[in-house]
């Protein structure tokens, strides 16, 4: 099985290989990429990894909690998963998990494995439940979420089209 590792410059070439496999214009859930991130240059990649590291640093002042992890096996980046939550002090705290697995690593149970580990992170963070979403056409992700305990809450409109919204109680 793979390992979950914090984003690192050491895996830049492996991450670029995974990124290229997704293809241009494809949404890569789990990596915490923003439209403004420049990951095509070494300096841009470094800046992006620095942001992800800063986001997770508990010594910094944030409005949100973050845990970013890459799924890595034998030096190859298979995908990413991220846990985010509000730090506004309103109990019970709720989180959001997003994940994605590169096409060549799918159908191996990697996403379910990573989700189980990230749910443990959510429990350690004191979250009461987490939300996960996937497009209505993404049956494999829906099955992964449901196997992880996800209960369908409804369909929501997103920038990527209609998406199923699930909640997992912790």
KAFEN-V398580 format. One line per field, one symbol per residue. ss: DSSP state (H for helix, E for strand, - for the rest). A space follows every 50 residues. Layout:
ss=???
//
This chain:
ss=--EEE---HHHHHHHHHHHHHH-------------------HHHHHHHHH HHHHHH-------EEEEEEEEEE--EEEEEEEEEEE-------EEEEEEE E-HHH----HHHHHHHHHHHHHHH----EEEEEEE---HHHHHHHHH--- EEEEEEEE--EEEEEEEEE-
//
